[in-house]
Amino acid sequence: MWDYSEKVLDLFYHPKNQGPMDPTPEPGIRVVTGDVGSITCGDALRLYLKVEEATERILAASFQTFGCTSAIASSSALTELITGLTLDQALKITNRDIADYLGGLPPAKMHCSVMGQEALEAAIYRYRGIPLPVHTDDDSALICSCFGISESKIRRLVRENHLTTVEEVTAYSKAGGGCGSCLADIEDLIATVLAEGGSERPSVAEPRDPVQVKTSAPLTTLQKIAHIQTVLEQQVRPLLIADGGDVELYDVDGDQVWLRLKGACTSCASSQDTLKLAIETRLREQVWPQLTVHAV
Ligand code: FES
């Protein structure tokens, strides 16, 4: 499992402001949503903002997410950070602010803070009825087809977070974390951005927490089955069912886990692969780090 800060664990076990928001509040108040990701591509976040129209102040924020421990904690942290701010003030919140609020995130989990920042921007731009900034559209070249990450998004992450390695780009965006065929392109793009020089924000400190996998006594197969069932029942199936899909545990043999995807999750081969990866990440974090998930 990852070495999370106490704040991350607290917000994971006791998330604040989780759940949908009533879309029809009183006069003078508007509720908008910002969506990032796709449930069939792994992580997904929907952020709700309740905004006082006269002042553009965020009166309340809430979230729904399909993601790992750090995605839930990052989303919860974001809602606490922005409540009470004006929209202009909220637009200045960075993914680094979210990570700092949590006492740091493991480097490989920084993409969760990026997802929060992007959902916030999406909600505010939707509120104002203007197109999203260029970094979120698809006009630039697609660098990583496995995770749908564009050149402009990678450029922005490299500039704003002072990234210098492919591994860092993967940690912040997931780009390169699938088939690996885009790794050379990412490396070239990093070199190009660094050669262009300049950055939009001050230099940031290194992430506080190194990635560590805790070792403990191996689980028995029965214990693994019980833990996997609990994670699936409590965290995965409710979200999939709400989206027309479902999953069931088919078999466990050592560290190999077979899952049967059902409903909408079976609609195409690629969605099965990405969904498998998302569930695998969650099971590795919460059950046993060596687990490998297969779809049957
Ligand atoms: S194209 Fe980027 S990991 Fe596959």
Boltz pocket constraint, residues with backbone or C-beta under 6 A from the ligand:
constraints:
  - pocket:
      binder: B
      contacts: [[A, 143], [A, 144], [A, 145], [A, 146], [A, 147], [A, 174], [A, 175], [A, 176], [A, 177], [A, 178], [A, 179], [A, 180], [A, 181], [A, 182], [A, 183]]
      max_distance: 6.0
